[in-house]
Amino acid sequence: MKRFALIGKDIHGSLSPAIHSYCFNALSLDAVYDIIDIDSESRIPDVISKLRAGSLDGVNVTAPYKKDFMPYLDQLNPRAESIGSVNCIHSNNGKLIGNNTDWFGFGQSLRDFNNFDNVIILGGGGVVPAVLYYFETRNNFSIHIIGRNLKKIECFKNNNISIYDFNNFDLDVENSIIINTIPSTAKIDWSSVMHNINSQPRFAMDLNYHLKATEFLNYFDSSLKVKNGLDMLIHQALMSIDLWYNESLTESINFNELKRSIK
């Protein structure tokens, strides 16, 4: 039996075990997927030891450790290296390889949203580099990042990316998608924030993946097409399975049935 796990902090409410268990059953794979909640980065070597010893066959990594695992790995996939974080680790001929499947999951979740030119991103946390990687490697989008910590998001600023202080900005962009990356646990007055965006976006996405509509998405009226982060979570998980098994196994997974099983 192969053993996989999600590594993170305060993650016992994650939907990842349900997603992977469904896939293992559907694909008749002899595998299990567990939660390993670690309270500090000092426990990362323990996880690495389990991977090297074979008691873990692969892991997903979530906040706040996506960067912290990188120095312990033997090799980084070029995309993960470009993004600057890993969320999937597997072993190949004894070497531990770090990958990032967030960018893929995000891109797949965008398939229902077309014909926008501007991107508004709220927050500057760990998933933002993967989102930026997706947009910057496809088209010449104009990207606007609104962060609660301006110093934290200064590193993203370039010719195509503008940055704004969450508490002091005035933004007017047409034909846009607005994407929230701020955790749902943060106390945000969304009406105050959105008051400073002087144009109606075409689409809204919240990368939080609660099964119910988030407070951010509830701000918008029913005429706007919206989506939470569940599709992204599922697609990045499917890619992780294919990486762990080095085979395109999950092409046969019925995405809608998988999604219904979680709900």
C-alpha positions in Angstrom: 0.0 0.0 0.0 1.2 3.5 -0.9 0.9 6.3 1.7 0.4 9.9 0.9 -0.3 12.9 3.1 -1.1 16.6 3.3 1.5 18.6 5.3 0.5 21.9 6.9 -0.7 23.7 10.0 -4.2 23.7 11.4 -5.4 21.6 8.4 -7.7 19.0 9.9 -10.7 20.6 8.1 -9.1 20.1 4.7 -11.1 18.4 1.9 -7.9 16.9 0.4 -8.4 13.5 2.1 -11.9 13.2 0.6 -10.7 14.1 -2.9 -7.8 11.7 -2.9 -9.7 8.8 -1.3 -12.4 9.2 -4.0 -9.7 9.0 -6.7 -7.9 6.1 -5.2 -11.1 4.1 -5.0 -12.2 5.1 -8.5 -8.8 4.1 -9.9 -8.5 0.9 -7.8 -5.2 2.1 -6.3 -4.0 0.6 -3.1 -3.3 3.8 -1.3 -4.2 6.0 1.6 -4.1 9.7 2.2 -3.6 11.2 5.6 -3.3 14.6 7.4 0.1 15.4 9.0 -0.4 18.6 11.0 2.9 20.1 12.1 3.1 23.1 14.3 6.5 24.5 13.2 9.1 24.1 10.4 11.3 22.3 12.8 9.3 19.1 12.1 10.0 19.3 8.3 13.1 17.0 8.6 10.8 14.3 10.1 8.6 14.4 7.0 11.7 14.3 4.8 13.0 11.3 6.6 9.7 9.4 6.1 9.9 10.2 2.4 13.4 9.0 2.0 12.7 5.9 4.1 9.7 5.1 2.0 7.1 5.2 4.8 5.6 8.1 2.8 5.4 7.8 -1.0 4.5 11.4 -1.6 3.1 14.5 0.0 1.2 17.7 -0.7 2.3 20.8 1.2 0.1 23.7 2.1 0.5 26.9 4.1 2.7 27.9 5.8 5.4 25.5 4.6 5.4 25.7 0.8 8.8 27.5 0.7 10.2 25.8 3.8 10.4 22.4 2.2 12.5 23.6 -0.8 16.0 23.4 0.8 15.5 19.8 1.8 14.7 18.6 -1.7 17.2 17.1 -4.3 15.5 18.6 -7.3 12.9 21.2 -8.2 10.7 21.1 -11.2 11.4 24.3 -13.3 7.9 25.6 -12.8 8.2 25.2 -9.0 11.6 26.9 -9.1 10.1 29.8 -11.1 7.1 30.1 -8.8 9.3 29.8 -5.7 7.3 27.3 -3.8 6.3 23.6 -3.8 3.0 22.0 -2.9 3.7 18.4 -4.2 6.7 16.2 -3.5 7.5 12.8 -5.0 10.4 10.4 -5.1 12.1 9.5 -8.4 15.0 7.0 -8.3 15.7 7.9 -4.7 15.6 11.7 -5.3 13.0 13.9 -3.8 11.5 16.2 -6.4 9.4 19.3 -5.6 6.6 20.4 -7.9 4.0 23.1 -7.9 0.5 22.0 -9.1 -1.3 25.1 -7.8 -0.7 27.0 -11.1 -2.3 24.1 -13.0 -5.2 23.8 -10.7 -5.8 27.5 -10.9 -5.6 27.5 -14.7 -8.1 24.6 -15.0 -10.5 26.4 -12.7 -10.5 29.4 -15.0 -11.9 27.5 -18.0 -15.4 28.9 -17.4 -14.1 32.5 -17.4 -13.2 34.0 -20.8 -12.5 37.3 -22.5 -11.0 39.4 -19.7 -7.9 41.6 -20.0 -7.4 42.8 -16.4 -6.7 40.8 -13.3 -7.3 42.1 -9.8 -5.7 40.0 -7.0 -6.6 40.7 -3.4 -3.8 39.5 -1.0 -0.1 38.6 -1.3 0.1 35.2 0.3 1.6 31.9 -0.7 -0.6 31.1 -3.6 -0.2 34.4 -5.4 3.1 33.5 -7.2 1.4 30.4 -8.7 -1.5 32.6 -9.9 1.0 35.1 -11.4 2.9 32.4 -13.1 -0.2 31.2 -14.8 -1.1 34.7 -16.2 2.4 35.8 -17.0 3.2 32.7 -19.1 0.1 33.0 -21.2 -1.0 36.5 -22.3 -0.1 40.0 -21.7 -2.6 40.7 -18.9 -2.6 43.8 -16.9 -2.4 42.7 -13.2 -3.3 44.7 -10.1 -2.4 43.3 -6.7 -4.0 44.8 -3.6 -2.2 43.8 -0.4 -2.6 44.3 3.3 1.2 44.5 3.6 2.6 46.7 0.9 6.2 45.7 1.6 5.3 42.1 1.2 3.9 42.6 -2.3 6.6 45.0 -3.6 8.5 42.0 -5.0 5.7 41.4 -7.5 5.8 44.8 -9.1 7.0 45.0 -12.7 5.8 46.5 -16.1 2.6 44.4 -16.1 1.9 44.3 -12.4 0.8 47.3 -10.3 0.6 47.1 -6.5 -1.7 48.9 -4.1 -2.2 49.4 -0.3 -5.3 47.5 0.9 -6.3 50.5 3.1 -5.5 53.3 0.6 -6.2 52.7 -3.1 -8.4 53.9 -5.9 -8.7 51.5 -8.8 -10.7 51.7 -12.0 -10.2 48.9 -14.5 -12.7 47.5 -17.0 -13.2 43.9 -18.3 -11.6 42.3 -15.3 -11.6 39.2 -13.1 -11.2 39.8 -9.3 -9.5 37.0 -7.3 -9.4 36.9 -3.6 -6.5 35.0 -2.0 -7.0 36.3 1.6 -7.9 33.5 4.0 -11.5 33.4 5.1 -10.4 33.7 8.7 -9.3 37.3 8.1 -11.6 40.0 9.3 -12.3 42.1 6.1 -14.9 44.8 5.6 -15.6 43.9 1.9 -18.0 46.7 1.3 -15.3 49.2 2.3 -12.7 47.5 0.1 -14.9 47.1 -3.0 -16.0 50.7 -2.7 -12.4 51.6 -3.9 -12.8 49.6 -7.1 -14.7 51.9 -9.4 -15.7 49.4 -12.0 -17.8 46.3 -12.1 -15.6 43.1 -12.7 -16.8 40.5 -15.2 -15.9 37.6 -12.9 -15.1 37.0 -9.3 -13.2 34.1 -7.8 -12.4 33.3 -4.2 -9.6 30.8 -3.8 -11.0 29.7 -0.4 -12.8 26.5 -1.1 -15.6 26.3 1.4 -18.7 24.4 0.2 -20.9 27.4 0.9 -20.4 30.8 -0.7 -17.8 32.9 1.0 -18.3 36.4 2.4 -16.3 37.8 -0.5 -18.5 36.1 -3.1 -21.6 37.1 -1.3 -20.7 40.7 -1.9 -21.5 40.4 -5.6 -25.0 40.2 -7.0 -26.4 37.2 -8.9 -25.7 38.7 -12.3 -21.9 38.2 -11.9 -20.3 34.9 -12.6 -18.5 33.7 -9.5 -16.6 30.6 -8.3 -14.8 29.5 -5.2 -11.5 27.6 -5.0 -12.9 24.0 -4.9 -12.2 23.4 -8.6 -8.6 24.6 -8.2 -8.2 22.3 -5.2 -9.5 19.3 -7.1 -7.4 19.9 -10.2 -4.2 20.4 -8.3 -4.9 17.2 -6.5 -5.5 15.3 -9.7 -2.1 16.5 -11.1 -0.4 15.5 -7.8 -1.7 11.9 -8.2 -0.4 11.7 -11.8 3.0 13.0 -10.6 3.2 10.5 -7.8 2.4 7.6 -10.1 4.3 9.0 -13.1 1.3 8.3 -15.3 -1.8 10.1 -16.5 -4.2 8.1 -14.4 -6.7 10.8 -13.5 -7.9 11.5 -17.0 -10.5 8.8 -16.4 -11.8 10.5 -13.3 -15.3 12.0 -13.7 -14.8 15.5 -12.4 -18.4 16.3 -11.8 -19.0 13.1 -9.9 -16.0 13.7 -7.8 -17.2 17.2 -7.0 -20.7 15.9 -6.1 -19.2 13.3 -3.8 -17.4 16.0 -1.8 -20.6 18.1 -1.5 
